[in-house]
Amino acid sequence: MKGETEKRKQALTTQVTAELKGRLGKKQAELAALYVEQCFRRVPLEELVAESPASLSAIVASQLDFLAQRKPGQLLIRVFNPTIDNDGWESPHTIIELVNDDMPFLVDTATLTLSELGLGIHLIVHPVIRAGRDRKGNLTTIHPKKSGKGRAESVMQFQVDRRTSEDDLNSIRDS
């Protein structure tokens, strides 16, 4: 059973990678292919197949754009409601994305904070990537997880109860 699930996930990953090659430049598509494997590894297949390969590729491209420039010790955070026009995908949930140096208890702390804000969490996607960056903090590569190369960075996406007011989105961001 697990073997069949892994085959289906790999087939979907291949479709998403092909979509990314069609929408990104060569260098960016290569980076995206490395990221997709790590990003989807722990996401249940049922969650992935709920989205089309085109939507999943838009999510990946958006995340790569978001984490493209970050210096060690810097926290990146964004809170948004994706739309087809702005983001290439949509969700019935508000999306919270964070990128930080990897350290223990990040997901636990973020989950507790969101719970204290009264937000229900529908999905957490949390790859830890080994990022290669230049001196300015620009992402240059994503190393295989077990390589020990690069710096471990935690990329977290929380899909939470939808909030639409700018005040609510800012409150979440500032928490």
Buried (B, 14 or more C-beta within 10 A) or exposed (E): EEEEEEEEBEEBBEBBBEBBBEBBEEEBBBBBBBBBBBBBEEBEBEEBEEBBBBBBBBBBBBBBEBBBBBEEEEEBBBBBBBEEEEBBBBBEBBBBBBBBBBEEEBBEEBBEBBEEBEBEBBBBBBBBBBBBBEEEEEBEBBBEBEEEEBBBBBBBBBBBBBBEEEEBBEEBEEB
